[in-house]
């Protein structure tokens, strides 16, 4: 049972500190207590867990995380909002606020534990970059629960037929699912689109062995580089292979060369990777 907390009045807090939401930083502050509790419930936080929060903003979600976790480490890029955070979080000694860019900061230097969760309301404009950063981290988080644009969340959870490079990249490392849809009215300022809470439980090892990951992503990027073209054409262009060599690669992998990238499963991309390496292509 998650305790009820007084709702933070985001407009008043901003006025009190002489601040305005920065559109350039994608600042839309989530304040609805019911939604905040749903996010924490989706994260399934245990009392001994360390939680990394990206872009805590005014600290609305941070307070709920602090009631559930052993430690909450917040990374906030906006220098001007740091004093607000310190004020809001004064009564939460298990919260550590760090000013910095999550895309640049060394996670090992700010996290005492190698076991951690990520729970955050993510600025829309850096959603893909944050996924890339976290999935490439060493160690990777055990679980990610992120509030992102609804359309992007649906893309990440797509199945073969509607896959994208983003969905493929996430599903190689874990299992994503949408837990809640959040209306735009739950935020201040109100964004133009609805959001979704996406939970990704990461596997201890990726579905593609680490030594083959670079090759896997090279082939996948080539395949998705010209989405309207067949795999034979897009992979030929992206990897600078002749159509005949690409045809042989696809045939050895059991993949019809006339298919398109969005139709392939992870297992089929894996087969392509194996064949590419066996053919010793460069």
C-alpha positions as CSV (number, residue, x, y, z in Angstrom):
1,X,0.0,0.0,0.0
2,X,1.5,3.3,-1.1
3,X,0.9,6.2,1.2
4,X,-1.0,9.2,0.0
5,X,1.0,12.4,-0.2
6,X,-0.2,16.0,-0.6
7,X,-0.2,16.9,-4.3
8,X,2.5,19.3,-5.4
9,X,1.1,22.5,-6.9
10,X,3.5,22.7,-9.9
11,X,2.4,26.1,-11.2
12,X,2.7,27.6,-7.7
13,X,6.1,26.1,-7.0
14,X,7.4,27.4,-10.3
15,X,6.0,30.9,-9.6
16,X,7.5,30.9,-6.0
17,X,10.9,30.2,-7.4
18,X,10.6,32.5,-10.4
19,X,10.7,29.7,-12.9
20,X,8.9,28.6,-16.1
21,X,8.7,25.2,-17.6
22,X,11.5,24.9,-20.2
23,X,10.1,23.6,-23.5
24,X,13.7,23.0,-24.7
25,X,14.2,20.5,-21.9
26,X,10.8,18.8,-22.5
27,X,9.5,19.8,-19.0
28,X,6.0,18.5,-18.4
29,X,5.6,17.9,-14.7
30,X,3.5,14.9,-13.6
31,X,1.4,15.8,-10.6
32,X,-1.7,13.6,-10.4
33,X,-1.2,11.5,-7.2
34,X,-3.2,8.5,-8.5
35,X,-1.0,8.3,-11.6
36,X,2.2,8.7,-9.5
37,X,1.1,5.7,-7.4
38,X,0.3,3.6,-10.5
39,X,3.9,4.2,-11.7
40,X,5.4,3.1,-8.4
41,X,3.2,0.1,-8.3
42,X,4.2,-0.9,-11.9
43,X,7.9,-0.7,-10.8
44,X,7.3,-3.3,-8.0
45,X,10.0,-1.7,-5.8
46,X,11.3,-3.7,-2.9
47,X,12.4,-2.1,0.4
48,X,16.1,-2.8,-0.3
49,X,16.1,-1.5,-3.9
50,X,18.1,1.4,-5.3
51,X,16.2,3.5,-7.8
52,X,17.7,5.8,-10.4
53,X,15.3,8.6,-11.5
54,X,16.0,10.5,-14.6
55,X,14.8,14.1,-14.7
56,X,13.0,14.3,-11.3
57,X,11.7,17.8,-12.2
58,X,9.9,19.2,-9.1
59,X,10.1,15.9,-7.2
60,X,6.5,14.7,-7.4
61,X,7.4,11.1,-8.3
62,X,10.6,11.2,-6.3
63,X,8.7,11.4,-3.0
64,X,6.7,8.3,-3.8
65,X,9.9,6.5,-4.8
66,X,11.5,7.5,-1.6
67,X,8.7,5.9,0.4
68,X,9.2,2.6,-1.4
69,X,13.0,2.2,-2.0
70,X,16.1,2.1,0.2
71,X,17.7,4.8,-1.9
72,X,16.7,7.1,-4.8
73,X,19.4,8.7,-6.9
74,X,18.0,11.6,-9.1
75,X,19.9,13.0,-12.0
76,X,18.6,16.5,-13.0
77,X,19.9,18.5,-16.0
78,X,18.2,21.8,-15.2
79,X,20.4,23.9,-12.8
80,X,17.6,26.3,-12.0
81,X,15.3,23.6,-10.7
82,X,17.8,22.0,-8.3
83,X,16.9,24.4,-5.4
84,X,13.2,23.5,-5.8
85,X,14.1,19.8,-5.6
86,X,16.1,20.3,-2.4
87,X,13.2,22.1,-0.8
88,X,10.6,19.6,-1.8
89,X,12.8,16.6,-0.8
90,X,14.0,18.1,2.5
91,X,12.2,15.4,4.6
92,X,13.5,12.4,2.5
93,X,17.1,11.6,3.6
94,X,17.3,8.6,1.3
95,X,17.2,10.7,-1.8
96,X,20.4,11.9,-3.5
97,X,20.1,14.7,-6.1
98,X,22.8,15.0,-8.7
99,X,23.0,17.8,-11.2
100,X,24.1,16.4,-14.6
101,X,23.2,14.9,-17.9
102,X,22.1,11.3,-17.8
103,X,23.5,10.8,-21.3
104,X,27.0,11.8,-20.0
105,X,27.3,10.9,-16.4
106,X,29.0,7.7,-15.3
107,X,26.4,5.5,-13.7
108,X,29.0,3.5,-11.8
109,X,30.2,6.8,-10.1
110,X,26.7,7.8,-8.8
111,X,25.2,4.4,-7.9
112,X,26.6,2.5,-4.9
113,X,24.7,-0.7,-5.9
114,X,25.2,-2.7,-9.1
115,X,21.5,-3.8,-8.7
116,X,19.2,-1.0,-9.5
117,X,15.9,0.0,-11.1
118,X,15.2,3.0,-13.3
119,X,11.9,4.8,-12.8
120,X,11.3,8.1,-14.5
121,X,9.0,10.5,-16.4
122,X,11.2,10.9,-19.5
123,X,11.4,14.0,-21.7
124,X,9.9,12.9,-25.1
125,X,12.8,14.4,-27.1
126,X,15.5,12.1,-25.6
127,X,13.4,8.9,-25.1
128,X,15.4,6.9,-27.7
129,X,18.7,8.2,-26.4
130,X,17.9,7.3,-22.9
131,X,17.0,3.7,-23.9
132,X,20.3,3.4,-25.8
133,X,22.2,4.8,-22.8
134,X,20.6,2.4,-20.2
135,X,20.7,-0.7,-22.4
136,X,24.4,-0.1,-23.1
137,X,25.1,0.5,-19.4
138,X,27.4,-1.8,-17.3
139,X,25.7,-3.0,-15.3
140,X,22.3,-2.7,-16.9
141,X,19.3,-2.0,-14.7
142,X,17.1,-4.9,-13.6
143,X,14.0,-3.1,-14.6
144,X,13.0,0.1,-16.3
145,X,9.6,1.8,-15.8
146,X,9.4,4.9,-17.9
147,X,6.6,7.4,-18.7
148,X,7.0,8.2,-22.4
149,X,4.9,9.3,-25.3
150,X,2.1,6.7,-25.9
151,X,2.9,6.3,-29.6
152,X,6.6,5.5,-28.8
153,X,5.6,3.0,-26.1
154,X,3.4,1.2,-28.6
155,X,6.2,1.1,-31.1
156,X,8.6,-0.4,-28.5
157,X,6.1,-3.2,-27.7
158,X,5.4,-4.0,-31.4
159,X,5.4,-7.5,-32.7
160,X,6.8,-8.8,-36.1
161,X,4.9,-7.0,-38.8
162,X,5.2,-3.6,-37.2
163,X,8.7,-3.8,-35.7
164,X,11.2,-0.9,-35.8
165,X,14.8,-0.6,-34.9
166,X,13.8,0.8,-31.5
167,X,11.5,-2.1,-30.7
168,X,14.1,-4.6,-31.8
169,X,16.8,-2.8,-29.8
170,X,14.7,-2.9,-26.6
171,X,13.4,-6.5,-27.1
172,X,16.9,-7.9,-27.5
173,X,17.5,-7.0,-23.9
174,X,14.2,-7.5,-22.2
175,X,10.4,-7.8,-22.3
176,X,8.4,-4.6,-22.6
177,X,4.8,-4.0,-21.8
178,X,2.5,-1.0,-21.3
179,X,1.0,-0.9,-17.8
180,X,-1.0,2.3,-18.0
181,X,-2.1,5.0,-20.3
182,X,-1.7,8.6,-18.9
183,X,-3.9,11.4,-20.2
184,X,-2.2,14.6,-21.1
185,X,-4.2,16.5,-18.4
186,X,-2.2,14.7,-15.7
187,X,0.8,17.0,-16.5
188,X,1.7,20.6,-16.1
189,X,2.1,22.2,-18.7
190,X,-0.3,19.9,-20.6
191,X,1.4,18.2,-23.5
192,X,-0.2,17.8,-26.9
193,X,-0.3,13.9,-26.7
194,X,-1.1,11.2,-24.1
195,X,1.6,9.2,-22.4
196,X,2.1,5.6,-21.4
197,X,3.9,3.8,-18.6
198,X,6.1,1.2,-20.1
199,X,7.8,-1.5,-18.0
200,X,10.8,-3.4,-19.4
201,X,12.1,-6.3,-17.4
202,X,15.7,-6.9,-18.5
203,X,17.2,-10.4,-18.9
204,X,20.5,-11.2,-17.2
205,X,22.0,-11.6,-20.7
206,X,20.8,-10.2,-24.0
207,X,19.0,-12.6,-26.5
208,X,22.0,-12.0,-28.8
209,X,25.4,-13.0,-27.3
210,X,27.5,-10.0,-26.5
211,X,30.3,-10.9,-29.0
212,X,27.7,-10.8,-31.8
213,X,25.8,-7.7,-30.7
214,X,27.7,-5.2,-32.8
215,X,27.2,-7.3,-36.0
216,X,23.5,-7.8,-35.1
217,X,22.9,-4.1,-34.9
218,X,24.9,-3.3,-38.0
219,X,22.7,-5.7,-40.0
220,X,19.5,-4.4,-38.3
221,X,20.4,-0.8,-39.0
222,X,21.0,-1.7,-42.6
223,X,17.7,-3.5,-42.9
224,X,15.7,-0.6,-41.4
225,X,17.7,2.1,-43.3
226,X,15.3,2.0,-46.2
227,X,12.0,0.7,-44.8
228,X,10.1,0.7,-48.0
229,X,12.6,-1.5,-49.8
230,X,13.0,-5.3,-49.6
231,X,15.6,-6.7,-47.3
232,X,17.8,-7.7,-50.3
233,X,17.9,-4.1,-51.4
234,X,18.2,-2.4,-48.0
235,X,20.8,-4.7,-46.7
236,X,22.8,-4.6,-49.9
237,X,22.9,-0.8,-49.7
238,X,23.4,-0.5,-46.0
239,X,26.2,-3.1,-45.8
240,X,27.7,-2.3,-49.3
241,X,27.2,-5.9,-50.4
242,X,26.3,-7.1,-53.9
243,X,22.7,-8.2,-54.4
244,X,23.9,-11.7,-55.1
245,X,25.9,-11.9,-51.8
246,X,22.9,-10.5,-49.9
247,X,20.6,-13.0,-51.5
248,X,23.0,-15.8,-50.5
249,X,23.0,-14.4,-46.9
250,X,19.2,-14.3,-46.7
251,X,18.9,-17.8,-48.2
252,X,21.3,-19.3,-45.7
253,X,19.3,-17.6,-42.9
254,X,16.0,-18.9,-44.2
255,X,14.6,-15.4,-44.8
256,X,12.7,-14.5,-48.0
257,X,14.7,-11.7,-49.6
258,X,11.5,-10.0,-50.7
259,X,10.4,-9.4,-47.1
260,X,10.8,-6.1,-45.3
261,X,12.7,-5.4,-42.1
262,X,9.6,-4.7,-39.9
263,X,8.3,-8.3,-40.5
264,X,11.3,-10.1,-39.0
265,X,11.4,-11.6,-35.5
266,X,14.5,-11.4,-33.3
267,X,15.2,-15.0,-34.0
268,X,15.3,-14.3,-37.7
269,X,17.7,-11.3,-37.2
270,X,19.8,-13.7,-35.0
271,X,19.9,-16.2,-37.9
272,X,21.0,-13.4,-40.2
273,X,23.8,-12.5,-37.8
274,X,25.0,-16.0,-37.5
275,X,25.1,-16.5,-41.3
276,X,26.8,-13.2,-41.8
277,X,29.5,-14.2,-39.4
278,X,29.9,-17.7,-40.8
279,X,30.2,-16.2,-44.3
280,X,33.0,-14.0,-42.9
281,X,31.5,-10.9,-44.5
282,X,33.0,-7.5,-43.6
